[in-house]
Amino acid sequence: MIMIDTHAHIYEPEFDDDRDEVVASALAAGVTKLLLPAIDGESYGRMLDTCAKYPEVCRPMMGLHPTSVNDNPHWREALDEVRRQLDRQPQGYFCGVGEIGLDFYWSNDFRDEQIEAFEAQAEMSIEYGLPIAVHTRSAWDEMRMVMRRFAGRGVRGVFHAFSDSVECYRELRGYGDFLFGIGGVVTFRKSAVADVVREMSLDDIVLETDCPYLTPVPYRGRRNEPAYVRYVCEKVAELKGVTPEEVAVRTTTNAECMFLFPCKEKN
């Protein structure tokens, strides 16, 4: 099986001691591409260095994470840096604008600032012709509100770590060319995401790990890594009543069409 991990942070310090081995394990498991979303200026260098070291495997995104807006008096300058990074690299170097979005889990005090930052980066995605990788936590109502304003404007991308209802999935899917990232949470016992995945079309799903976080069963509680995306693939196959091979083929095609290669239609 060939798979793509559409959301991996292998540039984080948790992988400093064995990054080569982690990449090798991913390739051995059939995970041939890792898409690396950015967080903020403190990590851009690590991310770009990682992509330079593994150019055939890793593809970077560029963006400002919503929690990096919180308590940051210079968040607008940070958005300027996102644009500089997008301008600095040749067209096609970055595969998306991300990780961007809304996160009110830790604090609701920066709601307006996060919405402004998200909308600004969604505008950048239109300008640069790139998909967005959207982080949403404790903010699905606000996310739906913002996306209504962008409906029909050409914004496209992935709602990373999707965790809301079937109704939310259907509403967001109606706003444009959007996919939904399914990761390790789907393997958890009594996972609400599993019930939603049963109602999703495979043409709307991509696989992800969000490593080093959200480790799937049977490794829950340990550091996550891209090779473990196969456990997500197997669980999605079980929920959909198809083979893991079919899930791998269709989700890989979805990811390639969104992030890597222009596709006229999905098979």
Secondary structure in CASP SS format (residue, H / E / C, confidence):
PFRMAT SS
TARGET T0000
AUTHOR 0000-0000-0000
METHOD secondary structure of the structure
MODEL  1
M C 1.00
I C 1.00
M E 1.00
I E 1.00
D E 1.00
T C 1.00
H C 1.00
A E 1.00
H C 1.00
I C 1.00
Y C 1.00
E C 1.00
P H 1.00
E H 1.00
F H 1.00
D C 1.00
D C 1.00
D C 1.00
R H 1.00
D H 1.00
E H 1.00
V H 1.00
V H 1.00
A H 1.00
S H 1.00
A H 1.00
L H 1.00
A H 1.00
A C 1.00
G C 1.00
V E 1.00
T E 1.00
K E 1.00
L E 1.00
L E 1.00
L E 1.00
P C 1.00
A C 1.00
I C 1.00
D C 1.00
G H 1.00
E H 1.00
S H 1.00
Y H 1.00
G H 1.00
R H 1.00
M H 1.00
L H 1.00
D H 1.00
T H 1.00
C H 1.00
A H 1.00
K H 1.00
Y C 1.00
P C 1.00
E C 1.00
V C 1.00
C E 1.00
R E 1.00
P E 1.00
M C 1.00
M E 1.00
G C 1.00
L C 1.00
H C 1.00
P H 1.00
T H 1.00
S H 1.00
V C 1.00
N C 1.00
D C 1.00
N C 1.00
P C 1.00
H C 1.00
W H 1.00
R H 1.00
E H 1.00
A H 1.00
L H 1.00
D H 1.00
E H 1.00
V H 1.00
R H 1.00
R H 1.00
Q H 1.00
L H 1.00
D H 1.00
R H 1.00
Q C 1.00
P C 1.00
Q C 1.00
G C 1.00
Y C 1.00
F C 1.00
C C 1.00
G C 1.00
V E 1.00
G E 1.00
E E 1.00
I E 1.00
G E 1.00
L E 1.00
D E 1.00
F C 1.00
Y C 1.00
W C 1.00
S C 1.00
N C 1.00
D C 1.00
F C 1.00
R H 1.00
D H 1.00
E H 1.00
Q H 1.00
I H 1.00
E H 1.00
A H 1.00
F H 1.00
E H 1.00
A H 1.00
Q H 1.00
A H 1.00
E H 1.00
M H 1.00
S H 1.00
I H 1.00
E H 1.00
Y H 1.00
G C 1.00
L C 1.00
P C 1.00
I E 1.00
A E 1.00
V E 1.00
H E 1.00
T E 1.00
R E 1.00
S C 1.00
A C 1.00
W H 1.00
D H 1.00
E H 1.00
M H 1.00
R H 1.00
M H 1.00
V H 1.00
M H 1.00
R H 1.00
R H 1.00
F H 1.00
A C 1.00
G C 1.00
R C 1.00
G C 1.00
V C 1.00
R C 1.00
G E 1.00
V E 1.00
F E 1.00
H C 1.00
A C 1.00
F C 1.00
S C 1.00
D C 1.00
S C 1.00
V H 1.00
E H 1.00
C H 1.00
Y H 1.00
R H 1.00
E H 1.00
L H 1.00
R H 1.00
G C 1.00
Y C 1.00
G C 1.00
D C 1.00
F E 1.00
L E 1.00
F E 1.00
G E 1.00
I E 1.00
G C 1.00
G H 1.00
V H 1.00
V H 1.00
T H 1.00
F C 1.00
R C 1.00
K C 1.00
S C 1.00
A H 1.00
V H 1.00
A H 1.00
D H 1.00
V H 1.00
V H 1.00
R H 1.00
E H 1.00
M C 1.00
S C 1.00
L H 1.00
D H 1.00
D H 1.00
I E 1.00
V E 1.00
L E 1.00
E C 1.00
T C 1.00
D C 1.00
C E 1.00
P C 1.00
Y C 1.00
L C 1.00
T C 1.00
P C 1.00
V C 1.00
P C 1.00
Y C 1.00
R C 1.00
G C 1.00
R C 1.00
R C 1.00
N C 1.00
E C 1.00
P H 1.00
A H 1.00
Y H 1.00
V H 1.00
R H 1.00
Y H 1.00
V H 1.00
C H 1.00
E H 1.00
K H 1.00
V H 1.00
A H 1.00
E H 1.00
L H 1.00
K H 1.00
G C 1.00
V C 1.00
T C 1.00
P H 1.00
E H 1.00
E H 1.00
V H 1.00
A H 1.00
V H 1.00
R H 1.00
T H 1.00
T H 1.00
T H 1.00
N H 1.00
A H 1.00
E H 1.00
C H 1.00
M H 1.00
F H 1.00
L H 1.00
F C 1.00
P C 1.00
C C 1.00
K C 1.00
E C 1.00
K C 1.00
N C 1.00
END
